[in-house]
Amino acid sequence: MTRSAASEAPETPEVLIEVRGLLSQFGERTIHENLDLDVLRGEVLGVVGGSGTGKTVLLNSILGLKEPEGGTIRVFGHDVSDMTSAQAAEVERRSGVLFQAGALFSSLSVLENVASPLVEHTKLSRRVIRDIAEMKIAMVGLGPESHHLKPAELSGGMKKRVGLARALALDPDLLYLDEPTAGLDPIGAAAFDELIRGLSDDLGLTVFMITHDLDSLYAICDKVAVLADKRVVAKAPVAELETSDHPWIREYFLGPRGRAAHKAA
């Protein structure tokens, strides 16, 4: 290859999450077997699957919350099962997580919740931490009047936004979202989808999102990974999945709810 041809060749996207041959079990029950998945830098990936296909198990395995029974998981090039404390701290700093229920600290205010990762992982002054936390809260569309509220005083949508602000506190490269629109009304869910897509574009985030929300898949995902048959049976844009011959994929995307989401997109 000539130098000019090499310079024109497209760059290979960086793989931020690499799962190879994952085996997940609970007693005699096998959840995942020989599961492979790559998540590329800059993509918004939706993860879907029927009940019992192990979407949350996969997320917890990637986060290091569940030790897999076999296979390897690498995040930012580090083997999740064999990291030094320094590598684990690096991965944690570069990752943000929004759990389904928000997982906010009930005794802390909104401002204190969002500031907590900065307190834990940085040596910044209290003034700087406060300024950053206030900026992140504004970034997710909440005003100063929310700063001193406790989680019990927040609506479901506000809790999601505070959880997202906290997940973004350390300017992560990788954002994990577990059912981010669950429990929201359609208008609130659409607004949250728009927020996630906008933040992803503006901040260059890579997003790993578990969801049941077909509207979210059509609105914000670059690709969708489908869990079935104990593995990832497809990873592709929604338009490509609509042409799949796999029975679960066809039912999911071309059934009544899938057709409605497609028309709304």
C-alpha positions in Angstrom: 0.0 0.0 0.0 1.4 3.4 -0.9 1.7 6.1 1.7 -1.1 8.2 0.2 -3.4 5.1 0.1 -2.5 4.4 3.7 -3.3 7.9 4.8 -6.7 7.7 3.1 -7.6 4.4 4.8 -10.3 4.8 7.4 -9.3 4.5 11.0 -10.4 1.4 12.8 -12.7 2.4 15.7 -11.3 1.8 19.2 -13.0 -1.0 21.1 -13.8 0.3 24.6 -15.6 -2.9 25.7 -14.6 -6.3 24.5 -16.4 -9.4 25.6 -15.2 -12.8 24.4 -16.7 -16.2 25.2 -18.6 -15.0 28.2 -20.1 -17.8 30.3 -22.6 -16.7 33.0 -24.3 -19.2 35.3 -26.4 -19.3 38.4 -26.1 -22.8 39.9 -27.2 -25.2 37.2 -28.8 -22.4 35.0 -26.7 -21.0 32.2 -27.5 -17.4 31.3 -24.8 -16.7 28.7 -22.7 -19.1 26.8 -19.9 -18.1 24.3 -21.2 -14.5 24.2 -19.1 -12.1 22.2 -19.7 -8.3 22.0 -17.7 -5.2 21.1 -18.6 -1.7 22.0 -16.9 0.9 19.9 -15.8 4.4 20.9 -18.5 7.0 20.1 -21.4 4.7 19.5 -24.7 4.6 21.3 -25.5 0.9 21.7 -28.9 -0.3 22.9 -29.0 -3.8 24.4 -32.3 -5.7 24.2 -33.5 -9.2 24.9 -36.4 -11.1 26.3 -37.0 -11.8 30.0 -34.2 -14.0 31.3 -31.7 -13.3 28.6 -29.3 -11.7 31.1 -29.2 -8.1 30.1 -28.5 -6.9 33.7 -26.2 -9.9 34.2 -24.1 -8.7 31.2 -24.0 -5.2 32.5 -23.0 -6.3 36.0 -20.3 -8.5 34.5 -18.8 -5.6 32.5 -18.9 -3.4 35.6 -17.1 -6.1 37.6 -20.1 -6.6 40.0 -20.4 -10.3 38.9 -17.5 -12.6 38.3 -18.1 -14.6 35.1 -17.8 -18.3 35.1 -15.8 -18.2 31.8 -14.6 -15.9 29.1 -12.9 -12.5 29.3 -14.2 -8.9 29.5 -11.8 -6.0 28.7 -12.8 -2.4 29.4 -10.4 0.3 28.1 -8.0 -2.6 27.4 -8.0 -3.9 31.0 -9.2 -7.4 31.9 -12.0 -6.7 34.4 -11.2 -9.9 36.3 -7.5 -9.2 36.6 -6.9 -5.5 37.2 -4.5 -3.8 39.6 -6.1 -1.3 42.0 -4.7 1.6 39.9 -6.3 0.1 36.7 -9.6 -0.4 38.5 -9.6 3.2 39.7 -8.8 4.4 36.1 -11.7 2.4 34.7 -14.1 3.7 37.4 -13.0 7.3 36.8 -13.6 6.9 33.0 -17.0 5.3 33.5 -20.4 6.7 34.6 -23.4 4.6 35.6 -27.1 5.4 35.8 -28.9 2.6 37.5 -32.6 2.0 36.8 -33.8 3.3 40.1 -31.3 6.2 40.2 -29.5 4.8 43.3 -29.2 8.2 44.8 -28.0 8.6 48.4 -31.3 9.3 50.3 -29.6 11.4 53.0 -27.7 13.7 50.6 -29.0 16.7 48.7 -29.1 16.8 44.9 -25.9 18.8 44.9 -24.2 16.5 47.4 -25.2 13.4 45.3 -23.7 14.9 42.1 -20.6 16.0 43.9 -19.9 12.6 45.5 -17.8 11.1 42.7 -15.7 14.2 42.7 -15.2 14.0 46.5 -14.2 10.3 46.2 -11.9 10.4 43.1 -10.3 13.9 43.1 -8.5 16.2 45.3 -10.2 19.3 44.1 -11.2 22.1 46.5 -14.7 22.2 47.9 -15.4 25.3 45.9 -14.3 23.7 42.6 -16.3 20.6 43.3 -19.4 22.6 44.0 -18.9 24.6 40.8 -18.6 21.4 38.7 -21.6 19.8 40.4 -23.7 22.8 39.7 -22.6 22.8 36.0 -23.5 19.1 35.7 -26.9 19.7 37.2 -27.6 22.5 34.8 -26.3 20.2 31.9 -29.2 17.8 32.5 -31.8 20.5 32.6 -32.3 21.1 36.3 -32.2 24.6 37.9 -30.5 25.9 41.1 -33.8 25.4 43.0 -33.1 21.6 42.9 -29.7 21.8 44.6 -30.9 21.4 48.2 -33.7 18.9 47.6 -33.4 15.4 48.9 -34.3 12.4 46.6 -37.6 11.9 48.4 -38.6 15.3 47.2 -37.9 14.6 43.6 -40.2 13.3 40.8 -39.2 10.2 38.9 -37.9 12.2 36.0 -35.9 14.5 38.3 -34.3 11.5 40.0 -33.2 10.2 36.6 -31.7 13.5 35.7 -29.8 13.8 39.0 -28.5 10.2 38.5 -27.4 11.2 35.1 -25.6 14.3 36.3 -23.8 12.2 38.9 -22.8 9.7 36.2 -21.3 12.6 34.2 -19.5 14.2 37.2 -16.1 12.9 36.2 -16.4 13.5 32.5 -16.5 9.8 31.6 -15.7 8.3 28.2 -18.2 5.5 28.7 -21.7 5.9 30.1 -23.8 2.9 31.2 -27.6 3.3 31.3 -29.9 0.7 32.8 -33.5 1.2 31.6 -33.1 5.0 31.7 -36.7 5.7 30.7 -38.4 3.1 32.8 -41.2 4.6 34.9 -41.4 7.8 32.9 -44.4 9.0 31.0 -44.1 9.2 27.2 -43.3 12.9 27.2 -40.7 12.6 29.9 -39.2 9.6 28.2 -38.9 11.4 24.9 -37.3 14.4 26.7 -34.8 12.1 28.4 -34.0 10.4 25.1 -33.3 13.7 23.6 -31.1 14.7 26.5 -29.0 11.5 26.2 -28.5 11.8 22.5 -27.6 15.5 22.8 -25.1 14.8 25.6 -23.6 11.9 23.6 -23.1 14.1 20.5 -21.8 17.1 22.4 -19.5 15.2 24.8 -18.4 12.4 22.5 -19.7 9.8 24.9 -19.8 6.1 24.2 -23.2 4.8 25.6 -24.1 1.2 26.6 -27.8 1.3 27.3 -30.1 -1.5 28.4 -33.7 -0.7 27.5 -37.1 -2.2 26.7 -38.2 1.2 25.2 -38.5 0.8 21.4 -38.9 4.5 21.0 -35.5 5.0 22.6 -33.9 2.5 20.2 -35.3 4.3 17.2 -34.5 7.8 18.6 -31.0 7.6 19.9 -29.2 4.3 19.2 -26.6 3.9 16.5 -26.7 0.1 16.8 -28.7 -2.5 18.9 -27.3 -5.7 20.3 -29.9 -8.4 20.7 -29.5 -11.1 23.4 -31.1 -14.4 22.6 -30.1 -18.1 22.7 -27.6 -17.2 25.5 -25.5 -15.0 23.3 -25.6 -11.8 21.1 -27.4 -13.0 18.0 -27.1 -9.6 16.2 -25.6 -6.2 16.5 -26.7 -3.8 13.9 -28.7 -0.6 13.2 -32.4 -0.9 13.8 -33.1 -0.7 10.0 -31.0 -3.8 9.5 -32.6 -5.7 12.4 -36.0 -5.1 10.8 -34.9 -7.4 8.0 -33.6 -10.2 10.3 -35.0 -13.7 10.0 -34.5 -14.4 13.7 -38.0 -15.0 15.1 -37.6 -13.0 18.3 -36.0 -10.1 16.5 -38.9 -10.1 13.9 -41.5 -10.2 16.7 -39.8 -7.5 18.7 -39.2 -5.0 15.8 -42.0 -5.9 13.5 -44.8 -6.7 16.0 -47.5 -4.1 16.8 -45.3 -2.1 19.2 -42.3 -2.2 17.0 -44.3 -0.9 14.0 -45.7 1.9 16.2 -42.2 3.0 17.3 -41.0 2.9 13.7 -43.8 5.2 12.5 -43.1 7.6 15.4 -39.4 7.7 14.6 
